[in-house]
Amino acid sequence: LKRYIFKPLGEYIEFSVCGYRGKTEFTKKGIPCIEALCILSSGTGIDVSLGRNVPINGKGDKPDKRTKVNDLLFVRSGVGCAGRTAIVSESSKNCVLGGHIFRVVLNGIKPSVVHIWLKTSFGQNVLNRLKAGVGALVLDEGDIKAIPIPEFPETLRKHIDDTYNKIAFYHDKAMEAKAEGNEAKYKKNIEIAEAMLKDLIAKTEAVITGEREDVV
């Protein structure tokens, strides 16, 4: 890791906002609300079907709290999931942020690069140290902005992003199949996405340790 220059994530953040933290009214119909359990631990993306709906134009439904493709989402709090990240894809756009979710819009770095870095063992160590320093299972905006991000070479950044976009494609196909009730198609596509992500993380770790030059 000594061969990399690190910058705090805050230097790349163009805009950030947390979901509505007041009492939330949930409804059977409405707009999907992304809650902590929607951010899949595997890292392939977001499963909005695991969350609940909130009223359209309700207290928590504001323009800046609606998700857009390529937003980077952080889980702010929760046992076992604080610090977990996901990238908004086609299947999770135009949803409302839950109170435990922090939305980040980046400039100067692809969200996939940050996401994959944080999924490596090195990135997980960074998050664990951060959570230990906070002393509670809640990360605030300052904690998230302070996360150190390595300056990977541009070619490596591009290859990580290209590969992650393929993962997102299969994740979205899985979410589409799940919505249709097609369990076999869902299982096939989510397993492809998970395997590709696991491989990308392993290759990124190998680049970091100097065992590989690139992830492709």
Salt bridges, closest charged atoms under 4 A:
GLU35 OE1 - ARG52 NH2 2.70
ASP47 OD2 - LYS178 NZ 2.60
ASP61 OD1 - ARG66 NE 2.61
ASP71 OD2 - ARG103 NE 2.58
GLU90 OE1 - LYS93 NZ 2.74
GLU141 OE2 - LYS145 NZ 2.97
GLU151 OE2 - LYS7 NZ 3.27
ASP162 OD2 - LYS158 NZ 2.80
GLU191 OE2 - LYS187 NZ 2.88
ASP199 OD2 - LYS203 NZ 3.10
ASP214 OD2 - HIS159 ND1 2.52
